[in-house]
Amino acid sequence: MKPIFTYKLPEELVFENPGGDERHFPDEAVLLALANLARLGLITGTMVLDGSVIYDKILPTRLGYNFILACTATRKGDPTRSRS
């Protein structure tokens, strides 16, 4: 799975590096939500040299990928849910 660059979340998913050496980040509320998803084991961030993790780009874990599949699965007979 490709990394997701987070600087335009939640409005847009970006799979291409915005370019340059500068890191781009979303606002504080989105960073808090990403940290919580990482705490639950659903995504991983970028580990930096000092051992901390930043969320300029993320990758879903295997658990996270299966969580996405479970949340987007179509239930038979339920027209309000569709698989995208």
N, C-alpha and C positions, 0 to 999 in steps of 0.2 A: 504494500500500500504506500502511496506517495505521502510525503509530509504535507501538513496543512500549515500555511503561514497565517498567523493569527491577527495581524494588524488590522484587518477589515471585519473581524467578527463583531457582532453576530450578523451583520448585514450581508456578508459575502464570504464564500469559501475561496481561498486563493491557494493554488497548487504550484505556482511559479514564484521563484525568488524575486523580490522586488528590485534586486540588484544592489551593487555597492557593498561596502564593508559595514555600513551602518545597520544596526538592528532596529526593527520596527515592532512596536508592541501595541496591543489594544488598550482600552481604558481599564481603570482599576477594577471595576465590577466584573469585567470579563476575565481579567487575570485571577481574581478570587475564585470565579467559577471553574476556571481551568485547573487551579491548584486543588480544588475539591475533587474534580474528576481524576486527577493524578493520585490523590489520597485514596480514592476508591479503587485504584488500579486499572482505570479505563483508558488512560492516555499516559504517554511519557513526554516529558519536555526535553530540553537540551541541557546536558550537564556541562558546566563550565569548569575551568581549572581549579577554582577554589572549592569545588565539591557541591556548590549550590546548583539549583535547577532553575532555568529561565523558560519562559513560554513564548518565545518569538516564533517558534514552529513546534508542532506537536505531531506525534504518531499515535494512532489507536493501538492498544495492546490487543492480544488475542481475545481477552475477556471483553475489551471495549468493542471490538469488531462484532463479536457475537451478541453483545448487548444492542448494538445498532440493528443487527438482523432481527432480533427478537422484538424490538420496538417498532419495526417497520413491516413486520410480517402481516400478510393478509389473512384474516380469519374468514373461513367459509361462511358465506351468507351475510357478511357485514360490509355494506357498500360504503361506509364512512372511512374505511381504512384501505389504503392501496400501497402496493410496493413500488417505490421509485427507483 
